[in-house]
Amino acid sequence: MKISFHGQSCIKIMTNQETILVDPFISGNPKCDLKVSDQKPDYIVLSHGHDDHVGDTIEIAKNSGATLICNVELATFLNLNGVEKVAPLHIGGERAFDFGSIKLTQAFHGSSQVVDGKLIDLGLPTGIIFKIEGKNIYHAGDTGLFSDMKLIGELNPLDLAFLPIGDNFTMGPKDAKIAADFLQAKQVVPMHYNTFPLIEQDPDAFVASLGKGIIGKVMQIGEEIAL
């Protein structure tokens, strides 16, 4: 399996047969290298309903026929707005798919959009655990630090974890370091930083701060790693 990083919280997971696109904030994202029209994933997975995570989901789903996986409220909202194939689940729930399985975890954040001048609540934000080809990958979504990350790591030994470090809206580097210690993933990749001035951070300094036994990696935009 190959995993690539595309700015903010957007990652792509490519198995032998399926492509999974996570939080596809592409157009409007100055750090993203992807083109919306080129994206033909089999699945789209969303951590929560903010615009910089939902991004181009509707257009990509319409063009590709991808199945959308996310919390029930967000899945319902996007289904009503043109996404035909949805696979809703919720925090604590795990579901099998062709590529493996997904389990949603809690995340401490918000999840909403403004529609016609009104704020629409889109359910609880989530983290995502992917179990694919014998590997466990954790995408924390947007979240602050919480101590139950210890349980996430204990119950799901992690090969790779994507953690936000931007601060202001999510964990900053200091809290993300504690999160990495809690999770004990074999490898940690920072995300959700440097897209906008409010979340400018030094990812190399974060990686250098990680404890012994944890491999940190700053993924460049478009870079792939193999698991």
NUGU-248963 format. One record per residue (C-alpha): x, y, z. Coordinates in Angstrom, 3 decimals, m for minus. Each point is the difference from the previous one (the first is absolute). Example, Ala and Ser with C-alpha at 12.3 -4.5 7.8 and 13.67 -1.06 7.14 Angstrom:
residues 2
px: 12.300 py: m4.500 pz: 7.800;
px: 1.370 py: 3.440 pz: m0.660;
end
This chain:
residues 227
px: 0.000 py: 0.000 pz: 0.000;
px: 1.111 py: 3.563 pz: m0.719;
px: m1.029 py: 3.107 pz: 1.905;
px: 0.492 py: 3.536 pz: m1.264;
px: m0.432 py: 3.411 pz: 1.644;
px: m1.613 py: 2.936 pz: m1.777;
px: m0.056 py: 2.905 pz: 2.435;
px: m2.151 py: 0.927 pz: 3.000;
px: m1.578 py: m3.346 pz: 0.987;
px: m0.397 py: m1.538 pz: m3.437;
px: 1.562 py: m3.417 pz: m0.471;
px: m0.447 py: m2.693 pz: m2.630;
px: 0.257 py: m3.709 pz: 0.764;
px: 0.599 py: m2.279 pz: m2.979;
px: m0.388 py: m3.752 pz: 0.416;
px: 0.435 py: m2.544 pz: m2.779;
px: m3.592 py: 0.496 pz: m1.068;
px: m1.534 py: 3.069 pz: 1.685;
px: 0.778 py: 3.670 pz: 0.489;
px: m1.181 py: 1.771 pz: 3.138;
px: 0.034 py: 3.803 pz: 0.163;
px: m0.166 py: 1.606 pz: 3.442;
px: m1.141 py: 3.598 pz: 0.673;
px: 0.350 py: 1.157 pz: m3.646;
px: 0.535 py: 3.740 pz: 0.455;
px: 1.459 py: 0.657 pz: m3.463;
px: m1.381 py: 3.100 pz: m1.725;
px: 0.609 py: 2.985 pz: 2.251;
px: 2.912 py: m1.774 pz: 1.664;
px: 3.240 py: 1.792 pz: m0.911;
px: 2.071 py: m2.975 pz: 1.195;
px: m1.762 py: m2.730 pz: m1.971;
px: 1.545 py: m1.518 pz: m3.120;
px: m3.093 py: m1.875 pz: m1.196;
px: m2.554 py: 0.927 pz: m2.674;
px: m3.627 py: m0.679 pz: 0.841;
px: m0.778 py: m1.240 pz: m3.517;
px: 2.727 py: m2.658 pz: 0.242;
px: m1.313 py: m1.613 pz: 3.174;
px: m1.757 py: m3.340 pz: m0.482;
px: 0.048 py: m1.615 pz: 3.455;
px: m2.039 py: m3.021 pz: 0.951;
px: m0.647 py: 1.469 pz: 3.449;
px: 0.026 py: 3.455 pz: 1.586;
px: 0.398 py: 0.164 pz: 3.782;
px: m0.722 py: 3.169 pz: 1.975;
px: 1.047 py: 0.787 pz: 3.557;
px: m2.540 py: 2.800 pz: 0.469;
px: m2.085 py: 2.634 pz: m1.734;
px: 2.190 py: 3.101 pz: m0.183;
px: 0.674 py: 1.379 pz: m3.478;
px: 3.753 py: m0.651 pz: 0.158;
px: m0.731 py: m3.726 pz: 0.393;
px: m3.182 py: m0.604 pz: m2.006;
px: 1.616 py: 2.066 pz: m2.736;
px: m0.889 py: m1.359 pz: m3.450;
px: m1.782 py: m3.135 pz: 1.185;
px: m3.245 py: 0.605 pz: m1.869;
px: 1.621 py: 0.610 pz: m3.384;
px: 2.444 py: m2.887 pz: 0.376;
px: m2.737 py: m2.396 pz: 1.097;
px: m2.214 py: 0.978 pz: m2.924;
px: 2.854 py: m0.415 pz: m2.491;
px: 1.324 py: m3.274 pz: 1.378;
px: m2.957 py: m1.776 pz: 1.572;
px: 2.030 py: m0.300 pz: 3.214;
px: m1.604 py: m1.209 pz: 3.205;
px: 0.087 py: 2.575 pz: 2.785;
px: 0.894 py: m1.189 pz: 3.508;
px: m0.546 py: 2.322 pz: 2.980;
px: m2.295 py: 0.657 pz: 2.948;
px: m3.753 py: m0.355 pz: m0.507;
px: m0.910 py: 3.692 pz: 0.099;
px: 2.677 py: 1.056 pz: m2.470;
px: m0.788 py: m2.946 pz: m2.286;
px: m3.686 py: 0.959 pz: 0.013;
px: 0.777 py: 3.667 pz: m0.723;
px: 2.257 py: m0.843 pz: m2.948;
px: m2.427 py: m2.626 pz: m1.305;
px: m2.681 py: 2.696 pz: m0.093;
px: 2.459 py: 2.162 pz: m1.919;
px: 0.838 py: m2.443 pz: m2.763;
px: 2.230 py: m2.780 pz: 1.337;
px: m1.857 py: m3.163 pz: m0.991;
px: 1.998 py: m2.756 pz: 1.712;
px: 0.503 py: 0.394 pz: 3.739;
px: 1.128 py: m2.419 pz: 2.710;
px: m0.784 py: 1.736 pz: 3.301;
px: 1.401 py: m1.110 pz: 3.324;
px: 0.845 py: 1.664 pz: 3.286;
px: 2.469 py: 0.227 pz: 2.864;
px: 0.931 py: m3.409 pz: 1.338;
px: m1.457 py: m1.745 pz: m3.033;
px: 2.082 py: m2.126 pz: m2.342;
px: m1.020 py: m1.165 pz: m3.465;
px: 1.539 py: m2.306 pz: m2.573;
px: 0.574 py: 1.132 pz: m3.574;
px: 1.717 py: m1.574 pz: m3.002;
px: 3.354 py: 1.459 pz: 1.033;
px: m0.183 py: m0.937 pz: 3.707;
px: m1.853 py: 1.901 pz: 2.710;
px: m0.512 py: 3.436 pz: 1.494;
px: m0.725 py: 0.885 pz: 3.599;
px: m0.888 py: 3.516 pz: 1.114;
px: 1.422 py: 1.422 pz: 3.219;
px: m0.841 py: 3.095 pz: 1.966;
px: 1.641 py: 3.332 pz: m0.785;
px: m0.352 py: 3.265 pz: 1.899;
px: m0.919 py: 2.677 pz: m2.507;
px: m3.089 py: 1.279 pz: m1.854;
px: m1.829 py: m0.996 pz: m3.186;
px: m2.204 py: 2.448 pz: m1.860;
px: m0.611 py: 2.030 pz: m3.144;
px: m1.792 py: 3.250 pz: m0.745;
px: m2.892 py: m0.458 pz: m2.440;
px: m2.170 py: 2.944 pz: m1.075;
px: 1.287 py: 2.054 pz: 2.903;
px: m0.776 py: m2.696 pz: 2.574;
px: 2.471 py: m2.137 pz: 1.932;
px: m0.726 py: m3.687 pz: m0.630;
px: 1.237 py: m2.525 pz: 2.550;
px: 1.455 py: m3.092 pz: m1.685;
px: 0.401 py: m2.386 pz: 2.893;
px: 3.041 py: m0.876 pz: 2.042;
px: 3.518 py: 0.282 pz: m1.408;
px: 1.953 py: m3.230 pz: m0.182;
px: 3.368 py: m1.593 pz: m0.321;
px: 0.365 py: m2.972 pz: m2.341;
px: 1.723 py: m3.351 pz: 0.435;
px: 0.670 py: m1.843 pz: m3.245;
px: 0.755 py: m3.723 pz: 0.168;
px: 1.401 py: m0.936 pz: m3.384;
px: 2.245 py: m2.852 pz: m1.121;
px: 0.985 py: m0.814 pz: 3.564;
px: 0.948 py: 3.615 pz: 0.809;
px: m1.683 py: 2.516 pz: 2.316;
px: m0.033 py: 3.664 pz: m1.030;
px: m1.409 py: 2.785 pz: 2.187;
px: m1.140 py: 3.323 pz: m1.454;
px: m0.793 py: 2.160 pz: 3.028;
px: m2.075 py: 2.541 pz: m1.912;
px: m0.176 py: 3.396 pz: 1.658;
px: 0.301 py: m0.450 pz: 3.738;
px: 1.438 py: 1.213 pz: 3.226;
px: 1.991 py: m2.298 pz: 2.230;
px: m1.958 py: m2.597 pz: 1.987;
px: 1.252 py: m2.733 pz: 2.295;
px: m2.051 py: m2.777 pz: m1.624;
px: 2.509 py: 0.101 pz: m2.828;
px: 1.825 py: m2.463 pz: 2.238;
px: m2.879 py: m2.440 pz: m0.480;
px: m0.033 py: 0.546 pz: m3.749;
px: 3.643 py: m1.050 pz: m0.153;
px: m0.383 py: m2.879 pz: 2.436;
px: m3.041 py: m1.512 pz: m1.704;
px: 1.221 py: 0.623 pz: m3.542;
px: 3.803 py: m0.256 pz: m0.218;
px: 0.763 py: 2.707 pz: m2.530;
px: 2.407 py: m0.214 pz: m2.901;
px: m0.605 py: 3.619 pz: m1.022;
px: m1.712 py: 3.033 pz: 1.567;
px: m0.830 py: 3.358 pz: m1.599;
px: m0.237 py: 2.714 pz: 2.673;
px: m0.972 py: 3.666 pz: m0.339;
px: 2.624 py: 2.452 pz: 1.286;
px: m1.303 py: 3.371 pz: m1.208;
px: m1.203 py: 1.302 pz: 3.389;
px: m2.766 py: 2.629 pz: 0.295;
px: m2.709 py: m2.363 pz: m1.377;
px: 1.606 py: m3.331 pz: 0.996;
px: 2.887 py: m1.347 pz: 2.041;
px: 3.232 py: 1.900 pz: m0.286;
px: 3.410 py: m1.681 pz: m0.156;
px: 0.377 py: m0.379 pz: 3.786;
px: m3.337 py: m1.740 pz: 0.432;
px: 0.526 py: m2.036 pz: m3.169;
px: 3.267 py: m1.289 pz: 1.483;
px: m1.947 py: m1.222 pz: 3.042;
px: m2.558 py: m1.555 pz: m2.349;
px: 2.796 py: m1.861 pz: m1.788;
px: 1.257 py: m1.277 pz: 3.353;
px: m3.523 py: m1.173 pz: 0.886;
px: m0.578 py: m1.718 pz: m3.347;
px: 3.412 py: m1.653 pz: m0.351;
px: m0.366 py: m0.289 pz: m3.764;
px: 3.038 py: m1.332 pz: m1.815;
px: 0.024 py: 3.077 pz: m2.224;
px: m1.581 py: 3.450 pz: 0.437;
px: m0.683 py: 2.537 pz: m2.746;
px: m1.048 py: 3.597 pz: 0.783;
px: m2.922 py: 1.525 pz: m1.880;
px: m2.346 py: 3.024 pz: 0.131;
px: 2.724 py: 2.659 pz: 0.024;
px: 1.331 py: 2.827 pz: m2.220;
px: m3.085 py: 0.162 pz: m2.224;
px: m0.911 py: 3.401 pz: 1.460;
px: 1.892 py: 2.521 pz: 2.172;
px: m1.926 py: m0.934 pz: 3.170;
px: 1.334 py: m3.568 pz: m0.107;
px: 3.614 py: 0.592 pz: m1.014;
px: 2.332 py: m2.445 pz: 1.754;
px: 3.422 py: m1.616 pz: m0.407;
px: m0.681 py: m3.684 pz: m0.764;
px: 3.689 py: m0.909 pz: 0.175;
px: 0.207 py: 1.336 pz: 3.556;
px: m3.055 py: m2.065 pz: 0.920;
px: 1.517 py: m3.167 pz: m1.433;
px: 3.276 py: 0.696 pz: 1.803;
px: m1.883 py: 0.281 pz: 3.306;
px: m1.510 py: m3.495 pz: m0.153;
px: 0.985 py: m2.552 pz: 2.615;
px: 2.232 py: m3.013 pz: m0.425;
px: m1.451 py: m2.848 pz: m2.002;
px: m2.316 py: 2.275 pz: m2.005;
px: 1.045 py: 0.740 pz: m3.558;
px: m1.204 py: 3.383 pz: m1.172;
px: m0.230 py: 0.924 pz: m3.663;
px: m0.793 py: 3.305 pz: m1.675;
px: m1.739 py: m0.955 pz: m3.215;
px: 0.409 py: 2.425 pz: m2.853;
px: m3.055 py: 0.869 pz: m2.087;
px: m0.652 py: m2.916 pz: m2.342;
px: 2.529 py: m2.272 pz: 1.685;
px: m0.822 py: m3.695 pz: 0.349;
px: 1.003 py: m2.505 pz: 2.627;
px: m0.486 py: m3.760 pz: m0.135;
px: m1.335 py: m2.161 pz: 2.805;
end
